Structures are given as structure tokens and as C-alpha cells.
Amino acid sequence: MPISRRRRGRTATRAARSGNLITTNRRKKTNKLYLAVSLLIAVLVIASFAFASFTGGGSSSTTRSGSAQQYVEGVGTQVPLLSRNHVAEGESVVYNSAPPTSGDHWPTPATCGFYDGGLPDERVVHNMEHGNIVVSYNLPLESDIGALRDALDNIGLSRIWGVTRAYDGIPTGQIGLSAWGVLDTFLGVDETRIARFFEAYSGSLGPERFTC
């Protein structure tokens, strides 16, 4: 028997409604999935920021933790730690070693680099507080200074953790390597010894850790 137009219309309407309902349900499921994924991403992002804050992370800081208690046997000599207060720029401070390895210091540290004109103790001590390595040299020959430059160029860590300065507070011909609470001094340019010091202490000593 032929189906009336009215019945066909009702059937088509029900089918359309059913199709729309399925499409709507699919959209709802998709939207819920997107919402769940977005929430998960947001939670992960917030957690990562919280972890970075907890570990002292940041754009210029490192997550390498440490203190002067993490001395590496045979790499330099430990020096008793002094106070680490800020003093006015230009004020002189008395230290317990030459070069110094801790103590009160000026508010602004030096940027990484090679300073053949020298830098004051009070400035570079701030660098050591940040986990930087300070290379102090008293080399009389330009050839020795050039050899020191070449050695540091070969040590990648020195580019982001090292401050090198001319320094007349040590005997002629000597080089001093300083980290927070650790000192190593020797005659001449010893690239292996310098590299070992950087590897042991870059970013691992000092109460604060920031590349310079």
C-alpha cells in the first residue's frame, strides 16, 4: 500500500531529528573532550611553574643545586665562608683569602667575560655568590694571557659562568680559580685544571645560582 505524504513527512522529520540529536551528542562529546584536554594542559603548565619556583628555576637561573658543602675532593681547597651582605658601591671589604671566595660585596655583579683591565674583589664576590667561577690572573707575558684566552674559549662553561680578570693580588705568573668557598691557585696556564674546576663548580656552589 502506498505510504501517504503525511506519513512520509513524519518519518523524514523523525529521521532528521534523530540525525540532529546524534550530531548534537557528538558535538557535546567533542566539546567535553576539548575541555578535558584544555584543563589537563592548564594543570600541567601551572604545575611546571610551581616546580620551577620551588627549585629556584627561572629564565636566568639554573636548577643545579648545591652549597659549599658539595666540595669535590682534589679540586681546589675549601676556604671558610664569610657573611654575604651587600655594602655600598665603592666600599672596601676585607677578605680571608686572595683571591676571595666569599664575603660582603657590592650590589651589582659583573657580566661574564674577559677583563684585562681587572675587576674589584667586591664586585666578583657577588658573582661567586651566584655560582659563577672567577678566574684571576697575574701573567706578565702577553703570550701567557693569549694562552689563557684560548684555554677559556675551549671551555664552554666559561662563556656562561666565567668572569676572568687581571689581578695583582697574587704572585706574578699565578692563576687563581675562585668559586663560593673554594680556591685553587697554580703557576702558568693549565687548561685541564681550569676545565676540571669549571666542571666541578659552575652553578653548583653559592647560595644563589644565576648565569652572568
Buried (B, 14 or more C-beta within 10 A) or exposed (E): EEEEEEEEEEEEEEEEEEEEEEEEEEEEEEEEEEEEEEEEEEEEEEEEEEEBEEEBBEEEBBEBEBEBEBBBEEBBEEBEBBEBEBBEEEEEBEBEBBBBBBBBBBEEBBEBEBBEEEBBBBBBBBBBBBBBBBBBBBBEEEEBBEBBBEBBEEBEBBEEBBBBBBBEBBEEBBBBBBBBBBBBBEEEBBBEBBBBBBEBBBBBBBBEBBBB
